[in-house]
């Protein structure tokens, strides 16, 4: 009995994907640092001063290296869109969706960084300014979406069942009663395809559900504490785990609803960015061709 009600923390399995996140983050920082070191003296100059710099025909938007940044960034941005195809065919066994999401975030950030270096940190035309603006909008909505995705996964229900079973073995039907009472709390729901405003306006109902679950858990635990105070005190760790997982399930549903609505905004900004990037390339190629003929 003493072993069952031990209050030692429950060990957590190490994240299987943490190494990939860390590797991609290090690659991003290393790449950005290398590009900054390569062209820092040039990028720190004003537009007028850059003309006389030795790297003007190398790191400028039309320079050999600057243009290569733009091409590589564009390729990464279009590669980034393959994640949408992978999500559309979720049952394919071509890597996990989590891995594809990590690569989606990396290619988006790295491709956007290369486009910024391609512009040499100066947008000197309207189309360039709009394209960079749409790029930052995509990156910004993507970063927020990635954060929401980290909140969306369902809690470990197997761990919850094990903790409830532990409560049952110490307090008569304690785990069963706790689960039954919590599931009686009205469930907050939103439509499957809703606007961002609808998802945001529904958040208070999720918070209310989580608060009701916490109150119900405290009520049940308080009842048992009156009859078995010593046992309940020793069960502090399993009780805390059950409470956390019950509330995490509500948080996951709220984050999933918000993420679904947020994806629509991210997808729209991505399509606009692709259109502007194609237009930017077409205009640059057209005027480059005209100037080449004129020469």
PETAUR-V251605 format. One record per residue. N is the residue number from 0. PSI is psi in degrees with one decimal (* if undefined). NEAR is the number of other ideal C-beta (glycine too) atoms within 10 Angstrom. Layout:
n: <N/N>
psi: <PSI/PSI>
near: <NEAR/NEAR>
This chain:
n: <0/1/2/3/4/5/6/7/8/9/10/11/12/13/14/15/16/17/18/19/20/21/22/23/24/25/26/27/28/29/30/31/32/33/34/35/36/37/38/39/40/41/42/43/44/45/46/47/48/49/50/51/52/53/54/55/56/57/58/59/60/61/62/63/64/65/66/67/68/69/70/71/72/73/74/75/76/77/78/79/80/81/82/83/84/85/86/87/88/89/90/91/92/93/94/95/96/97/98/99/100/101/102/103/104/105/106/107/108/109/110/111/112/113/114/115/116/117/118/119/120/121/122/123/124/125/126/127/128/129/130/131/132/133/134/135/136/137/138/139/140/141/142/143/144/145/146/147/148/149/150/151/152/153/154/155/156/157/158/159/160/161/162/163/164/165/166/167/168/169/170/171/172/173/174/175/176/177/178/179/180/181/182/183/184/185/186/187/188/189/190/191/192/193/194/195/196/197/198/199/200/201/202/203/204/205/206/207/208/209/210/211/212/213/214/215/216/217/218/219/220/221/222/223/224/225/226/227/228/229/230/231/232/233/234/235/236/237/238/239/240/241/242/243/244/245/246/247/248/249/250/251/252/253/254/255/256/257/258/259/260/261/262/263/264/265/266/267/268/269/270/271/272/273/274/275/276/277/278/279/280/281/282/283/284/285/286/287/288/289/290/291/292/293/294>
psi: <-41.6/-37.0/-36.6/-35.5/21.5/141.6/15.8/142.6/145.1/122.9/141.4/140.9/140.0/147.6/132.1/-19.9/-1.4/-36.8/-36.4/-42.8/-44.8/-41.2/-45.9/-37.0/-42.5/-41.2/-40.4/-48.3/-39.7/-44.6/-44.8/-41.4/-40.5/-41.5/-36.8/-42.4/-39.1/-39.2/18.6/-43.3/-33.6/-45.5/-24.1/-11.2/158.8/171.4/-42.7/-37.1/-25.7/-27.7/-34.7/-0.3/148.5/-22.1/7.2/-42.9/6.1/-49.8/-8.0/163.6/-33.6/5.0/168.5/-47.1/-40.0/-39.7/-35.5/-36.8/-44.6/-41.7/-46.9/-40.8/-40.2/-41.7/-43.1/-38.1/-42.8/-34.9/-34.4/-31.0/-11.4/-21.4/-34.7/-37.7/-42.3/-39.1/-32.8/-33.6/65.9/-22.7/-8.7/141.2/60.2/64.1/152.4/156.1/-33.0/-42.7/-42.6/-36.7/-40.6/-44.5/-35.1/-44.9/-40.9/-49.5/-34.0/-46.2/-45.2/-40.4/-41.9/-39.5/-42.8/-35.9/-39.6/-41.6/-33.0/-39.1/-6.3/31.3/25.0/121.0/109.1/9.1/160.4/-44.1/-36.0/-41.3/-43.6/-39.7/-44.5/-37.7/-43.5/-34.5/-45.2/-33.8/-41.9/-45.3/-42.4/-46.8/-30.6/-40.4/-44.0/-42.2/-37.0/-38.2/-43.0/-36.1/-34.4/-22.3/-18.2/-30.0/142.0/148.4/166.7/96.6/-28.7/-40.9/-40.2/-44.8/-38.2/-40.3/-37.7/-38.7/-36.7/-40.5/-37.5/-35.5/-17.0/-48.8/134.7/112.9/23.8/-46.8/-42.5/-45.5/-39.7/-45.4/-41.4/-44.7/-38.9/-40.3/-11.5/-16.4/130.7/135.4/130.3/131.4/155.6/158.0/152.7/-44.4/100.1/163.8/166.4/-38.1/-41.7/-43.1/-40.8/-40.1/-19.3/-10.1/-40.9/-32.2/-34.4/-41.7/-39.0/-41.0/-44.0/-39.2/-39.0/-39.5/-43.4/-41.2/-39.0/-40.5/-44.9/-36.0/-46.1/-45.5/-38.3/-37.3/-46.9/-31.2/-26.2/-30.0/-33.7/66.9/-38.0/-45.9/-42.7/-37.9/-37.6/-17.8/18.1/-41.7/-52.2/-37.2/-42.5/-39.3/-45.4/-44.1/-43.7/-43.0/-38.0/-40.7/-29.8/-31.1/-37.5/-44.4/-39.0/-41.6/-38.7/-44.2/-36.7/-43.1/-43.7/-38.2/-40.5/-43.1/-37.3/-34.3/-36.5/-42.7/-42.6/-41.6/-41.6/-44.2/-32.3/-42.7/-40.6/-41.1/-43.9/-43.6/-44.2/-36.3/-43.5/-42.4/-41.0/-44.9/-42.6/-43.4/-44.0/-41.5/-40.9/-50.6/-30.9/-38.4/-41.6/-43.8/-35.6/-37.7/-39.2/-34.0/*>
near: <8/6/6/13/20/13/11/7/9/12/6/8/6/7/10/9/12/9/10/15/14/11/12/17/14/10/12/15/10/10/15/16/10/10/18/11/9/15/20/9/12/20/16/10/15/8/10/7/11/17/11/8/15/9/18/17/13/16/24/21/18/14/17/10/16/21/17/14/22/20/12/16/23/19/13/19/22/14/14/23/15/13/18/13/11/18/13/8/8/8/4/10/5/9/11/12/14/14/13/18/17/20/18/22/22/19/21/23/21/20/22/21/18/23/23/19/25/25/22/23/12/14/16/10/13/8/14/19/13/16/23/21/14/19/23/14/17/24/20/12/18/21/14/15/21/17/13/19/18/10/14/18/12/11/17/15/10/8/15/19/14/15/24/20/12/21/27/16/12/18/22/12/11/24/22/13/17/25/18/12/14/19/11/10/18/9/11/19/12/22/12/7/9/17/13/14/9/13/21/15/12/19/15/10/16/22/14/14/21/19/13/16/20/16/10/18/19/13/11/20/19/10/13/21/17/8/10/15/10/9/17/21/12/18/25/12/16/23/23/15/20/25/18/15/18/22/18/18/19/23/17/16/18/23/22/18/24/23/20/18/21/21/19/13/15/20/15/13/19/22/13/16/23/17/12/18/19/13/13/19/14/11/13/17/10/10/10/12/10/10/10/8/7/6/5>
